[in-house]
Structure formats: C-alpha cells, structure tokens
Amino acid sequence: MELFIPLSKILSLLVYPVGLVCALLLLSVLSNFGKAKRTSLFLSIGCFLILYLSSTPWLAQRLIDQLQGEYPPVAAVNLQAVDCAIVLGGMVSESGDSGQSVNYHEAIDRAIQAAALYRQQRVQRLVIAAGNIQVTPSGRSEADWILGFMLQLGVDRSDITLESSSRNTRENALQTLALYRQLGCEGGLLVTSAYHMPRAMAVFDAAGFSLEAFPVDFVAAPGASSTMKLLPTVEALQITTLAIKEHLGYLVYRLLGWV
C-alpha cells in the first residue's frame, strides 16, 4: 500500500490525455530519427486525435455524465434528518507560501453543502475524512484546513470529527469506520462530488457502511449542449481528464477487490 499510492498517481499520468500525448509525441520523434516515417506519421495523427477529442465539450460531457448520472441531485428539503454525515476531502491544494495558506478548488462545494445541511438541521454531526498525501509544510492535514473553513460557515466545533490520516478513498472508508462506530453513528450521508460518488459509495459499502449518497459539485462542460460542443477548450480537457481519472480509479479498485 505504501508504494501503491505514489505509483498509481505517477503511472496514471501516462493515461491522461496530456501525458499520453506527450509519450506518443516522444515515440513519434524517436521513430522519425529512426527513419520509421510511417510510424511517426501515425503516432502524430494519433496525438492530434487524442488531444482534439479530449478537448471537446461533446466528449467531456459524455464521460463525466456517465459518472454523475448514477447518483442524481438530492434536494435537502427531501432529506430526513440524520445523525451523521461523512464529508470526503480532495478540495484543498497548497498555495506555495510555506504552508501558511491553501487554495480551495471547485470541490470545496463538498464542505459548503455539508455545512448547509448542518445549518438546516438535516445533519447533527459532520465527519471530515481528509488526510491527503500532499500535506502542507506547516504539517497541517487537509482535514485541519477544511475544519477551519467549516467553522467560518457556522458549524460548531463540537459537532465536527476529523479523520486526518487517510490518503485515498479506500483509506477514507477503512479509517473512518471505527471512528464512526465510536460516535454511535448508524447510516447517515456520504457527501462528495457527483463524479466521485460511484467509486466512493462502492468503497464505503464494501467497508461495511450503510450510507445514503448526497452528491454535490456537479460538473458541466462549457458549450456541451450548443454548436460550440466540437470546438476544443481547456475547460473540456480538464473535465475529460477528471472523468478518465475516476473511470480508471473505479476499474483499479474493482481489480484489487476494493469495491
């Protein structure tokens, strides 16, 4: 497990569109030097097609919708009040200023929506599962940073429990299980991004939880439903990469017997 996490993150870069194109371009250059002109041409064409298609809102939306469609949006007003909700990390990145602050990206919606459920008294306690392997130089885990954000959103500190050592979704589930039982929680909600929910729910189910999904942070590719859907954009490339990451993650987890 110690080697699996860093290796999986490194090797997966070769599967994402940009990494794959870079690898194929390198092979194309080497083939050209080796006088294999036809091979170099085919590799170059392949690079163009991969980069172009991956950058179109048309493909990006289809890939992400395959994930998001499994768990549709849930209106908070339709939820019965529960004792506990687990909020998964993955919303914080280092700011580069010696660990004195962090950057919150789009997935911060996980914390915002969980805090809203708390203020609406739909949830009594929030369990933040977010160790992350990218700990800031200050030594604070991602869960610590999310805690500070939650407090600003009006959540009482006594109603927040931290699990700050897990590094991936599987560890989120395994290391939260005993803690969850100690708190006397049964059932409850799992709060994470919609595209991440299929893998997260499968992992938590396999770990022995019985949770309801509360998906947030739904992603839409700009221009996916317009005449612009075949024009490449940076935003679409990011969404395609995100979708591939989740599809690949689910496949690997299934092969390893974690879901």
Secondary structure, DSSP 8 states (H G I E B T S, - for coil): -TTHHHHHHHHHTTTSHHHHHHHHHHHHHHHHHTT-HHHHHHHHHHHHHHHHHHT-HHHHHHHHHHHHTTS----GGG---EEEEEEE---EEE-SSTTS-EEE-GGGHHHHHHHHHHHTTSEEEEEEE---S---TT---HHHHHHHHHHHTT--GGGEEEE----SHHHHHHHHHHHHHHTT--S-EEEEETTTHHHHHHHHHHHT---EEEEE-----TTTTSGGGGS--HHHHHHHHHHHHHHHHHHHHHHTT--
